[in-house]
Amino acid sequence: MRFTFILILATLIWSGTLSPQFLIWAAPFAAFLGMPGALMFIGASSLTWVYFKYWDDLIRLAPLATSVLISRNLLLVILLVYESLTLVKSIFGSKKSIKEVSIK
């Protein structure tokens, strides 16, 4: 589940357009994340809702609306990095290194 979420999130982040309805694709998988990941996803989704409220200001590049959009995008990138590191840790963290096995 986590790998699928990471793939969807990476696709959304690096797509030409990050339309808010695309976050719905990742929502079912976000339910299987840990608490920090789920909270970051909820936060990014909430910021998406907020910046639509200020759409006209965003078109005019008003500082508040632009900062909300940048915060949402930054939060999604942080979420991608966090979940990727969590996945790598869960795959490789449980295996003992050769040194640990040979010393014991």
C-alpha positions in Angstrom: 0.0 0.0 0.0 2.8 2.5 0.9 4.6 1.8 -2.4 1.4 2.5 -4.4 0.8 5.7 -2.4 4.4 6.8 -3.1 4.0 6.2 -6.8 0.8 8.1 -7.0 2.1 11.0 -5.0 5.3 11.2 -7.1 3.2 11.2 -10.2 1.1 14.0 -8.9 4.0 16.1 -7.7 5.9 15.9 -11.0 2.9 16.2 -13.3 2.5 19.4 -15.2 -0.7 20.2 -13.4 -1.5 19.2 -9.8 -5.2 19.6 -9.9 -7.0 19.2 -6.5 -9.2 16.4 -7.6 -6.1 14.3 -8.3 -5.5 14.1 -4.5 -8.5 11.9 -4.4 -6.5 9.2 -6.2 -4.1 9.0 -3.2 -6.7 9.4 -0.5 -7.6 5.7 -0.1 -4.0 4.8 0.3 -3.4 7.5 2.8 -5.7 5.7 5.1 -3.1 3.0 5.5 -0.2 5.3 6.4 1.0 6.0 9.9 -0.3 8.9 11.9 2.4 11.4 10.7 1.9 10.6 7.0 -1.9 10.7 7.3 -1.8 14.1 9.1 0.5 15.5 6.4 -1.9 14.3 3.7 -4.9 15.8 5.5 -2.9 19.1 5.9 -2.0 19.2 2.2 -5.6 18.4 1.3 -6.9 21.1 3.6 -4.5 23.7 2.1 -5.8 22.7 -1.4 -9.3 23.6 -0.2 -8.1 26.9 1.2 -6.2 28.1 -1.8 -9.3 27.5 -4.0 -11.1 29.9 -1.8 -8.6 32.6 -2.8 -8.3 31.6 -6.5 -8.6 35.2 -7.8 -5.8 36.3 -5.5 -3.7 33.3 -6.7 -4.2 34.4 -10.3 -2.9 37.9 -9.4 0.0 36.2 -7.4 -1.0 37.8 -4.1 1.4 36.8 -1.4 -1.0 35.0 0.9 -2.6 32.9 -1.8 0.8 32.1 -3.3 2.2 31.1 0.1 -0.7 28.7 0.7 -0.1 27.0 -2.6 3.7 26.8 -2.0 3.0 25.4 1.5 0.7 22.7 0.0 3.3 21.7 -2.6 6.1 21.7 0.0 4.1 19.6 2.4 3.4 17.1 -0.4 7.2 16.8 -1.2 8.0 16.4 2.5 5.3 13.7 2.7 6.8 11.9 -0.3 10.3 12.0 1.2 9.0 10.9 4.6 7.0 7.9 3.2 9.9 6.9 0.9 12.3 6.8 3.9 9.7 4.9 5.9 9.4 2.3 3.1 13.1 1.9 2.7 13.5 1.6 6.5 10.8 -1.1 6.7 12.4 -3.1 3.9 16.1 -2.9 4.9 15.8 -2.0 8.6 14.8 -5.5 9.7 17.7 -7.3 8.1 20.9 -7.7 10.1 24.1 -6.6 8.5 26.9 -9.2 7.8 29.0 -7.7 10.6 26.3 -8.1 13.2 25.8 -11.8 12.2 29.5 -12.6 12.1 30.4 -11.0 15.5 27.7 -12.9 17.4 
